[in-house]
Each structure stands twice: as C-alpha cells, then as structure tokens.
Amino acid sequence: MPWHPPSRERPAGLGPLLALVALITVIGIFTPSYVRVASPLLAVPPALAAARLSPRDTGYVGAASLLGEVVIGIGHYDLDALNWLVQAAAVVLVSIVGVYLAQLRESQLDQLVRTRRIAEIAQQLVLRPLPSRLGPLRVAQLYLAAEREIQLGGDLYAAVRTRSGTRVLIGDVRGKGLPAVGDAAQLLGAFRGTAHQQPDLVVLADTLDAGVTGHHAEDGEENLPQESFITAVLVDIPDETAVLRLVQCGHPPPLVLSGHRVRVLEAAHTSPPLGLDLGPVERGADAFAFEAGDVLLLYTDGVVEARDAGGAFYPLAERLSQWSGDSPEELLDHLRADLLAYAGHRLDDDAAMVAIARDA
C-alpha cells in the first residue's frame, strides 16, 4: 500500500482573524490619539493564528496586522516616532515567531500522521481481518486501541479453516509497543502455520507455548519469563457437531449468547499463559454446546477491565444479555458504543472482540 502524504486544506479561521485585524484597526482610527489601546492589540491576531493556521496564513495575518499598525500610525503618530516604531516592531516580532511556531506545529503533525499510518499498516500486516464467513459460521471482529494516535498493540486474534471445522485464537500479549507486536506476530504466524495440521487442540496449545518461549529466548528474555507472556484461548468449532472445544491459557472465559441467556464458558481444565517457560504443563480441552443461532463472544481483558467514572468494571455478561439479535456485526457495534459510553470514551488498555454465530 503506497504512502500518500496528508492533504493540505486551509484550516478555518483565516477570515475571522482578518476581520479581527480590521475591527481593531477601525477602533484605533476612531479612538482619540491619547487612548493608545487598539494599536498594541494588533499583535494579538498573529499570535492566535500561530496556534491554528498554516505558516503562510499566519504570515498573512501578521502582514494585515502590520498594515493596520501603519494605518493607525498615519492617523495618530509620526511614523518615525519611537512609540509607533516599538509597537510596529512588536507586531513584526510576534508575526515572525508565529510563523515559526506554525511551521513547527505542522511538522510535528505531519510526523504524527505518518507514524499513525505506518502503525496502521503494520497492524494490518500482523492482525489480518477475519473472513466474514467461515463454513457455517458468521464472523465479526473489533479492535479498540487505548492510544488513539497509534493503533498498535498486543491484542490478537486469528481464524483458520481445517478439514472438519474452524479454529480460532484470541490472545493478549503482556506489554505494549513494538515488543508486544513482535510477540503477537510470532504467535499468529505459528497458529496460522500449524492450526490446520495438528488435529489435537491440546498439542497445538503446547506447540504454540514452546514457540512463544523460544521466541523470548531468541530475544534474550529467558531470564524474565514472568515479564513476557501471552494469555490466550484456543477454540475448535466443528462444522457438523453442535459443540465447541476450547483450551484455556490464562485468558478471560468466552461467553455464549443463546437468545437472552448468557453462558460463561468456565473451563474445568485451566493452564498458565503461553511463554512462561514452566516446563511441561498439563492442559486439557473442555467441550461446550454451541448450537444453531448461538453467538460466541471472545474478548480480551481490556473489555472487562474498562471502568466507569466511579471505578466499576464493565459488566460484559450483563450488558450482553440486554442485546437481541443474531448478527455478529450488530452485536459488536452495540458493544463498541456501549463500552465507550460506559468508559467515558477512554480505555486504559487495548480491547479486542470476536463474535461468531452458527447458522441455523
């Protein structure tokens, strides 16, 4: 995807500031010469322009202010008088500084736009969009970044078709930034490469665990396993059987919506997160009913750890029970709006959700 620089549109505000210059000039003309308030005020418009307008438009405002200073000076001063020269010099100085500050602001904005675009491209390469249809399943996904400027984090999800069904992974990497993205990319690559080859879901989880541990060792993190791990849930959904199987690796439990009833899929077999390097880990798979019309919701802890103004956590299961429908896309749209409203449109952690509905 080629990079295109941000478009340059003239920000609104040039007209009002020029009108302000004209107003101050008119006031200065009709004010008695012994009242010298309007003339010093002509340094204000270029200062205001520096906070919002482009360097060129800031220069226009500065030039207009200087012209207004000359007009007032012709009416009330000798143009070589010290008082007028000081006021005119102040307008020129403020205008020059304003143009510089406007240029600096635009340069920083360009850098931020480029950084955000690069982050979005990187995330699209790592976190590929899920197909909307996987066999008898309808799928939707949602990613909400805590940092709006950079849409890049450690929450991850992926889905792979196998001979008999669909396998889904959702996880959350401890940490943020490029190390978290590297861990996410490694796990997603390993899952996509082995999920359709390994028939045993528990063995697949063990393989992914070994891969994450090895990746940490390559990065020199073998002495700090507690600082680098990934919580995850692996789900296997057969096409022909109304069940699902999952392996729980320290991740929040999935939910299944059946009508207005919400079931929490609490696994009897739980295991530690991936990458802790604990040696052999005894894992097990749990089976749950997943019938036609049911909707499975996978999510990361950024969802249930979102807080309202009073510090209360987001009650996901309760909010989910208030929704009626069977479309995964509509469900995630509803949860997105509800979650952001609950948290005051500010999340403390990235949040990801995957909704899967089985057709009737």
N, C-alpha and C positions, 0 to 999 in steps of 0.2 A: 504494500500500500504506500504510494508516494506521499511525501510530506508536502503540504501546502502551507505557506505562511499565513498567519491570521489576516483577515481582511481589514482594511483601513477605512473605517467610516468616521466621518466627522462627528465627535460627540456633541450632544445637545448642550447648549449653554453659551455659545458664542454671541448669539443675538441678545440675550438678556444682559450680558456683561457690557456689550457695546452700548446698549440702552442705558445702563447704569452710568457709563462714562459720560454719555450725552446729558443725562439728568444732572450729574454733579457739575458739569461744565455750565449748563444753563443756570443752576443755582449760584455758581461762582460769578457769572456775569452780572446777575441782578442783585447780588449781595453787595452792600456798601464796602468800599475798599478797606475800611478799618476792621471789618469782620473777615478774617482770613481762615475760614474753616473749610470751605469747599476745595480749595487748591491742594492742601495736604491729603485730602481724601482720594485724590486721583491715583495714589499709589496702591489703593485697596483693590481695584479690579484686576490688575495683572497678578497680584498675589493670589486672588481667588481663582484666576484662570489656571495657574500652575497646578492646582490640586485636581483639575478635571480635564482641561483641554489639551490638545496636542501642542508640541512646541511651536509650530507655525501659528496656530490660533492664539496661543499665549503672546506671541510676538505682535500679532495684530492688535490685541487688547492693549499691550504696552505702548504701541505706536499711537493708538487712539487716545490713550491717557496723556501722552506727551503732547499731542496736538491740542487736547483740551487745556493742558497747562499753558501752552503758548497763547491760546485764545483768551484765557483769563488774564494772563500776563499783559497782553496788549491793552486790555481794558483797564487794568488796575495798577500795573507796575511798569517801571522801566525794565526792558528785557535784560539789561545788564546789571540790574540791582542784585545785591548779594542775596536778599531774601528769596527772590524768584529763582535765582540760579541754584540755590540749595534745594528748593522744592522740585525743580526740574531734574536735578541730579538724583534726587531720591526716587523719582518715578523711573528714570533710566536704570538705576541700580536694581530696583525691585523687578523691573521687567527682565533684565539680563539674568538675574538669579532665578526668576520664574521660568524662563525658557530652559535654563539648565536643569531645574528640578523636574519640569515636564518631560524633558528628554530622558532623564534618569528613571522616572516612573514608567515611561513607555518601554524602556529597555528591560526593566525588571518584569513588566507584564508580559513582554514577548518571551522572556526566558521561562516564565511560569507556564505560559500556553504551550510552549514546546515540550517542557518537562511533562506536563499532563498528557499531551498527545503521545509521547514516547511510552509513558506508563500504560496508557490505554492499549497501545499496540502490543506491548509486552504481555499484558494480561490476556488479551485476545489470543495470543500465541500459546500461552500456558493454559488458560482456562477457556477451552473451546466451548461455544454454545452447544447445548444438548439438542438432539433432534426432537421435534415436537411429537413425533410418532416413533415408537419402538415396539414393533409387533402389535399386540393387543393393548398396549399402554399409550396413554397420552401424557406428555411430559412438559413441564414448565420449570424455569429456574429464575432465581432473583439473587442479585448480589448488591449489597448496600455497603459502601465504603465509609468508614468513620471519618477519614480525611477526604473532604470533598475535592481538594485540589489535586490529589493524586489517587487515582482509582487502582491501587495496587496493594495487595495484602496477602495473608496466608490462608484464607478460607478457600476450600477447593471442592470440586465435585466432578464426576465423570460417569459415563454410562457406556456399556459395551454389550453388544448383542452376542449371544452364544448360540449353539445349535438348538438348545432347548428353551431358551428364555433370555432374560436381560439381567445384567449385573450392574449395580450402581454403587458408587463410592462417594461418601461425603466426609470431609475432614477439616481440621483446624490446626494449623501449624502454630506452635508457640513462638511468639515474636512477631516482628513486623519488618518491612523494608525488603531489601534485596536478599538477605539470608533466608527469610521466610519464603520468598518467591522461589528461590533455588530449591528449598526442601519440597515445596509444593510441586514444582516441575518434575523433580526426580520421582516422587510418589505417583503422580499422574502418569508419567511415562511408563513406569513399571506396571501399573494397573492396566493400562491400555494394551501393553505388550503380553501380559500373562493371563488376564481375566478370562479370555475365551479359550485358553489352552488348559487351564488347571480345573478339573471337574470338582475338586473338593474345596469348599469355601474356607475351611479352617486352614488347609495347607496354603491356600492363596494368601490368607492373612499372615501366616508365618513367613512366606516368601517376601511379602511387602515389608514386614518388620525387619527382616535381615537386610533388605535393600536400603531402608532408611538408616539403619545402624551403620552399614558400610559407607553410605554417603557421608555421614557425620565423621567417620574415621578418616576419610579422604580429606575432609576439610579441617582436620586437626582438632575435632571436638570430642575425641574419645574419652577425655578426662572429665568432661562435664555433661554426661548424658541427661542429668536432670534439667538442664537448661535448654535442651533441644529434643523435642518430641512432637508427635502428631496424634491428636485424638481422631478417631475415625469409626465409621460404621460401614460394613460391607453388607450389601443386600443382594440376594439372589431371588428373582421372581420368575418362576417357570411359566411358560405360555399356556400349558394345558391343565395346570393344577391351581386351585383357588387358595394357594398358600404363598407365603414368602418365608425365606430363611435369612437370618442375619447373624453376623459376628460382631459383637460389641467390643470396641477397644477404647474404653475410657471416654466415650462421646455421649452427649445428651441423647436420651432414648427417642426413637421416632414415634410419630403419632399416626393413627389411622382414623379417618373420619368416615363413619357409616351413618348416613342421614344426619341427625343432630347428635349422635353419640360419638364421643371421642375416646379412643382406646390408647393408652400409653403402652408401648411395646417394651416392657421391662424384661430384660434378658435374664434368664436363670444362669447362663454362663457369661461371666464378665471377665475381661482381661485388661491389662495395662495398655496405655497408649503405645503407638509404634515408635521405635527408635530409642527406647530407654536402655537397651543393651543389658537386659536382666538374665540373659541365658535362656534356656528352654522355658517356654511359657505354656501352661496348659489352657488351651482355648476350646470352646465348643460353639456349635451353631444352634440357634433357637428357631423354632417354626411357629408362625402365627397365621391365622386365617386372613386371606386377602381376596375378597370376593368381588364379583362384578358390581360396579357402582361405588366401590370403596375408593377413597383417596388417601394415599400415603404421603406424609409430610416429613421430609428430612430437613434438618436445620443445624446451624452452628450455635455456639453458646452466646454469640453476640446478640441473638434474638431474645433469649430468655434472661439475659443479664442487662438488657436495656431498662432504665429506671425512669420513673416519672418525677415530677417536681418534689414529691415527698420522699423519694428514695426507694419506692416499692418496685420490685421486679415486674417485668411484663408477664402477665398470666396467659401464656400462649394457649394452653388447652381450653381455658375458659373462653377466650376470645374466638377460638376456632369453632367452638360449639354454637356460636351465635351466627355462623355463616350457613347459608343454604344454597346449594348448587352442586354441580358436578364438574365444572371446568377448572382444570389446574391453573390456567392463566388468570381467570377471575378470582380464584382463591388467593393467589399471590398478590394480585393487585389490591385486594381487600386487606391483606395482612400488611402490605407495604404502607398503605395510607394509615392504617390503624396503629402500626408500630411507630411510625414517625410522629404522628399526633400525640401518642402516649409519651414519647421520649422528648417532646418539645422540639422535634425536627433536628435532634443532635444525638448521635450514637457515640458511645465511648469505645466501641470495638466494631470491627467489620462484622457483617451479618450476611449469611447465605442461606437460601432455602431452595429445596427441590420438591415439587409436588408431582405425584404420579397417580393417575387414575386408571383403573382397569375397566375396559369397555364391557358392556353387558353382552 
